Structure formats: C-alpha cells, structure tokens
C-alpha cells in the first residue's frame, strides 16, 4: 500500500544524509529567512512592496495608493526597514522609500511569478504537476493504469 507521507520501505542513505546535513543552513540563517518570509506574509506589506517595486515613494503617496492612513503605512515601513527589505532616502524634509536592493526586487518578482503561474495553471485546468504525476506521465500507459488500479 502506498503512503503519501513516508517511505514504504525503511532505507537510510547515511552518506547522502551526512553530506546534505553539512550543507544545510546555519540556525541564524534559518531564523532570519523565516522572519523575512513571515514579514512578507502580510497582505498590507505586500501591497506596499508592490507599489515600491514600481517607484520610489513617500509615505503620503504609499498611503493614498494602498488605502491606509499615513500612520499605518509608517508602522509597516518601520517593520520592513528593520528587516532591510526597504530603505529610506531623505531629500530635505521629505523621506522617500524604495526596495532595499536587487535581492529584494528579485525575491518579490519571483514570488509574484510563482503565484501567477499557479493561478494561470488552475484557470486553464492543467494544474501544477508534482513529482508523482511527472513519474506517472513518464511511464508507459499500461503501467500507469496498473498503478491506478492498485491504488483504488
């Protein structure tokens, strides 16, 4: 019987596991990356980042674009600045905000590309193809039917 959450047969690859374990991220990097993704997990902040990905803006303009108060926008910008996702530039009494660097721009663009591809795939009825579907597509039709019968 096939289980979706584990191996049918226990078989450990100690060399492979040891090699991979040496290359895993350090705890500090894991925590920082998780915090960054948590920060990006808020719709208001995503709207602000969307606006800033298009142009450098002041708090007043961001507030008008995303439909929030200047105070609410300032609070969100403080969080984003603290995680080095956005930066500020002072010009006299005005403060302008932009995405911090190209890494943030790419992260935002790739995240958007990912969700749009998934949305488009669902809309077309194709759906994203996972590893199990890929392996079944690669099998001859008779084997794929056999596997389907066994699962049923």
GUZAPA-747012 format. One record per residue (C-alpha): residue number from 1; chain; z, x, y. Coordinates in steps of 0.02 Angstrom, whole numbers, plus 50000, padded with zeros to 5 digits. Layout:
% GUZAPA-747012
(torke NUM A (Z X Y))
...
***
This chain:
% GUZAPA-747012
(torke 1 A (50000 50000 50000))
(torke 2 A (49951 50068 50171))
(torke 3 A (50088 50081 50303))
(torke 4 A (50042 50087 50486))
(torke 5 A (50198 50182 50538))
(torke 6 A (50203 50330 50421))
(torke 7 A (50132 50429 50278))
(torke 8 A (50103 50354 50106))
(torke 9 A (50146 50521 50028))
(torke 10 A (50277 50639 50098))
(torke 11 A (50193 50805 50125))
(torke 12 A (50254 50927 50256))
(torke 13 A (50143 51063 50329))
(torke 14 A (50277 51191 50378))
(torke 15 A (50157 51319 50453))
(torke 16 A (50068 51190 50557))
(torke 17 A (50231 51111 50617))
(torke 18 A (50306 51280 50662))
(torke 19 A (50151 51334 50759))
(torke 20 A (50144 51170 50854))
(torke 21 A (50330 51172 50890))
(torke 22 A (50314 51342 50976))
(torke 23 A (50183 51270 51092))
(torke 24 A (50272 51110 51141))
(torke 25 A (50325 51086 51322))
(torke 26 A (50493 51150 51379))
(torke 27 A (50629 51021 51411))
(torke 28 A (50617 51044 51600))
(torke 29 A (50430 51012 51599))
(torke 30 A (50450 50860 51488))
(torke 31 A (50580 50786 51606))
(torke 32 A (50476 50823 51763))
(torke 33 A (50319 50748 51687))
(torke 34 A (50414 50593 51629))
(torke 35 A (50484 50572 51805))
(torke 36 A (50310 50587 51879))
(torke 37 A (50242 50453 51763))
(torke 38 A (50393 50343 51797))
(torke 39 A (50359 50362 51983))
(torke 40 A (50178 50311 51955))
(torke 41 A (50236 50161 51853))
(torke 42 A (50266 50053 52006))
(torke 43 A (50128 49938 52073))
(torke 44 A (50179 49963 52255))
(torke 45 A (50169 50151 52240))
(torke 46 A (50002 50140 52151))
(torke 47 A (49934 50035 52295))
(torke 48 A (49996 50166 52419))
(torke 49 A (49917 50305 52317))
(torke 50 A (49755 50207 52307))
(torke 51 A (49750 50197 52497))
(torke 52 A (49795 50381 52516))
(torke 53 A (49664 50433 52389))
(torke 54 A (49535 50366 52512))
(torke 55 A (49603 50432 52676))
(torke 56 A (49748 50515 52764))
(torke 57 A (49852 50375 52843))
(torke 58 A (50007 50344 52949))
(torke 59 A (50148 50229 52892))
(torke 60 A (50087 50087 53004))
(torke 61 A (49913 50089 52928))
(torke 62 A (49980 50101 52750))
(torke 63 A (50097 49954 52783))
(torke 64 A (49953 49848 52850))
(torke 65 A (49839 49894 52703))
(torke 66 A (49964 49856 52564))
(torke 67 A (50052 49710 52649))
(torke 68 A (50226 49786 52662))
(torke 69 A (50346 49824 52803))
(torke 70 A (50345 49998 52877))
(torke 71 A (50523 50020 52813))
(torke 72 A (50471 49978 52634))
(torke 73 A (50322 50097 52646))
(torke 74 A (50432 50236 52717))
(torke 75 A (50552 50215 52571))
(torke 76 A (50411 50230 52444))
(torke 77 A (50336 50379 52535))
(torke 78 A (50505 50466 52532))
(torke 79 A (50509 50448 52342))
(torke 80 A (50328 50507 52324))
(torke 81 A (50359 50655 52440))
(torke 82 A (50515 50704 52343))
(torke 83 A (50410 50719 52185))
(torke 84 A (50272 50812 52280))
(torke 85 A (50145 50675 52249))
(torke 86 A (50111 50650 52435))
(torke 87 A (50131 50765 52585))
(torke 88 A (50151 50734 52769))
(torke 89 A (50069 50811 52920))
(torke 90 A (50141 50793 53094))
(torke 91 A (50024 50776 53243))
(torke 92 A (50131 50759 53398))
(torke 93 A (50239 50606 53370))
(torke 94 A (50128 50538 53231))
(torke 95 A (50155 50578 53047))
(torke 96 A (50008 50564 52928))
(torke 97 A (50017 50556 52739))
(torke 98 A (49894 50612 52606))
(torke 99 A (49897 50651 52420))
(torke 100 A (49982 50818 52395))
(torke 101 A (49843 50915 52309))
(torke 102 A (49693 50906 52195))
(torke 103 A (49805 50891 52041))
(torke 104 A (49873 50727 52105))
(torke 105 A (49699 50667 52154))
(torke 106 A (49634 50706 51979))
(torke 107 A (49785 50627 51894))
(torke 108 A (49759 50468 51995))
(torke 109 A (49571 50465 51966))
(torke 110 A (49587 50497 51779))
(torke 111 A (49721 50363 51761))
(torke 112 A (49609 50240 51852))
(torke 113 A (49459 50289 51745))
(torke 114 A (49563 50262 51588))
(torke 115 A (49619 50086 51634))
(torke 116 A (49445 50036 51694))
(torke 117 A (49365 50096 51532))
(torke 118 A (49490 49995 51431))
(torke 119 A (49462 49842 51540))
(torke 120 A (49273 49857 51525))
(torke 121 A (49283 49880 51336))
(torke 122 A (49390 49724 51318))
(torke 123 A (49274 49625 51432))
(torke 124 A (49122 49673 51329))
(torke 125 A (49212 49625 51168))
(torke 126 A (49192 49800 51098))
(torke 127 A (49371 49858 51122))
(torke 128 A (49430 50036 51113))
(torke 129 A (49403 50120 50946))
(torke 130 A (49555 50201 50868))
(torke 131 A (49564 50335 50733))
(torke 132 A (49573 50210 50589))
(torke 133 A (49419 50114 50650))
(torke 134 A (49324 50278 50676))
(torke 135 A (49360 50335 50497))
(torke 136 A (49305 50167 50427))
(torke 137 A (49144 50171 50531))
(torke 138 A (49104 50342 50457))
(torke 139 A (49124 50280 50277))
(torke 140 A (48982 50204 50179))
(torke 141 A (48981 50014 50194))
(torke 142 A (49034 49988 50012))
(torke 143 A (49191 50097 50035))
(torke 144 A (49236 50008 50196))
(torke 145 A (49226 49839 50107))
(torke 146 A (49334 49906 49964))
(torke 147 A (49467 49963 50086))
(torke 148 A (49464 49795 50174))
(torke 149 A (49487 49703 50009))
(torke 150 A (49634 49816 49960))
(torke 151 A (49724 49780 50124))
(torke 152 A (49700 49591 50109))
***
